[in-house]
Amino acid sequence: MIYTREFEMPIYYLDQQIGTRRVDFLIDGKISVELKAIIKLEDVHFAQAMNYLEAYNLEIGLLINFGSKRLEFHRFTNKKFNDKLMQHSTISNLSHKSPKSQF
């Protein structure tokens, strides 16, 4: 399994890059993983996880919190996922590079 840690993804508006976001882990260029170590997850954390999926056309996202009394694990599915829509070249090139990290 190929993964990249702190994968920085560009943000585009009207075909112009306006900034970047960094997902904690991107697995196989398909799954985003956000890690937290806080007492309680807030709505903003769930929104962030869903935003990554929609902004980069990823199908699955995981939000894992190690900071509460018990491990919290949430799996998200992007209902707007379009397998016919191309992902940004930054993500699709990930699987074509020799991996820095493998499971």
C-alpha positions as CSV (number, residue, x, y, z in Angstrom):
1,M,0.0,0.0,0.0
2,I,1.5,3.3,-1.1
3,Y,0.9,6.4,1.2
4,T,2.2,9.9,1.5
5,R,2.4,11.8,4.7
6,E,1.3,15.4,5.0
7,F,0.3,15.5,1.3
8,E,0.0,19.1,0.1
9,M,-2.8,19.6,-2.4
10,P,-3.3,22.8,-4.4
11,I,-6.6,24.6,-4.3
12,Y,-7.9,26.0,-7.6
13,Y,-10.6,28.6,-8.4
14,L,-11.3,29.4,-12.0
15,D,-8.3,27.4,-13.1
16,Q,-6.0,29.5,-10.9
17,Q,-4.2,28.1,-7.9
18,I,-5.2,30.2,-4.8
19,G,-3.6,28.2,-2.0
20,T,-2.9,24.7,-0.7
21,R,-4.3,22.3,1.9
22,R,-2.4,19.4,3.5
23,V,-4.1,16.1,4.3
24,D,-2.3,14.1,7.0
25,F,-2.1,10.9,4.9
26,L,-3.1,10.2,1.3
27,I,-3.3,6.4,0.7
28,D,-3.0,5.0,-2.9
29,G,-4.0,8.5,-4.1
30,K,-7.6,7.5,-3.2
31,I,-8.1,7.7,0.5
32,S,-7.6,10.7,2.8
33,V,-6.8,10.1,6.5
34,E,-7.0,12.9,9.0
35,L,-5.6,12.3,12.5
36,K,-6.6,14.3,15.6
37,A,-5.5,14.2,19.2
38,I,-8.2,16.2,20.9
39,I,-10.7,15.6,23.7
40,K,-13.8,16.1,21.5
41,L,-14.3,16.2,17.8
42,E,-16.2,19.3,16.6
43,D,-18.4,19.8,13.5
44,V,-15.5,21.7,11.9
45,H,-13.4,18.5,11.9
46,F,-16.1,16.5,10.2
47,A,-16.6,19.3,7.7
48,Q,-12.8,19.4,7.0
49,A,-12.8,15.6,6.3
50,M,-15.7,15.9,3.9
51,N,-14.2,19.0,2.2
52,Y,-11.1,17.1,1.3
53,L,-13.1,14.3,-0.3
54,E,-15.2,16.7,-2.4
55,A,-12.5,19.2,-3.3
56,Y,-10.2,16.4,-4.6
57,N,-12.8,13.9,-5.8
58,L,-11.7,11.2,-3.4
59,E,-14.2,8.5,-2.6
60,I,-13.2,7.6,1.0
61,G,-12.0,9.5,4.0
62,L,-11.1,8.5,7.5
63,L,-11.1,10.7,10.6
64,I,-9.3,9.2,13.6
65,N,-9.1,10.8,17.0
66,F,-6.6,9.5,19.5
67,G,-7.3,12.2,22.2
68,S,-10.6,11.1,23.6
69,K,-11.0,8.4,26.3
70,R,-11.6,5.9,23.6
71,L,-10.3,5.8,20.1
72,E,-12.8,7.6,17.7
73,F,-12.9,6.4,14.1
74,H,-15.2,7.8,11.4
75,R,-15.4,6.7,7.8
76,F,-16.7,9.1,5.2
77,T,-18.0,8.4,1.7
78,N,-18.1,11.2,-0.9
79,K,-21.6,11.1,-2.4
80,K,-20.4,13.5,-5.1
81,F,-17.5,11.2,-6.1
82,N,-17.3,10.8,-9.8
83,D,-15.0,8.0,-11.1
84,K,-15.2,9.5,-14.6
85,L,-13.9,12.9,-13.4
86,M,-10.1,13.1,-13.4
87,Q,-8.4,13.9,-10.2
88,H,-6.0,16.7,-10.1
89,S,-2.6,15.7,-11.6
90,T,-0.9,16.2,-8.3
91,I,-2.9,13.3,-6.9
92,S,-2.9,11.1,-10.0
93,N,0.9,11.4,-10.4
94,L,1.3,10.0,-6.9
95,S,0.7,6.4,-8.0
96,H,3.2,6.9,-10.9
97,K,6.1,7.9,-8.7
98,S,8.3,5.5,-6.8
99,P,6.8,5.4,-3.4
100,K,8.7,7.0,-0.5
101,S,6.5,5.1,2.0
102,Q,5.0,1.7,1.7
103,F,3.0,-0.5,4.0
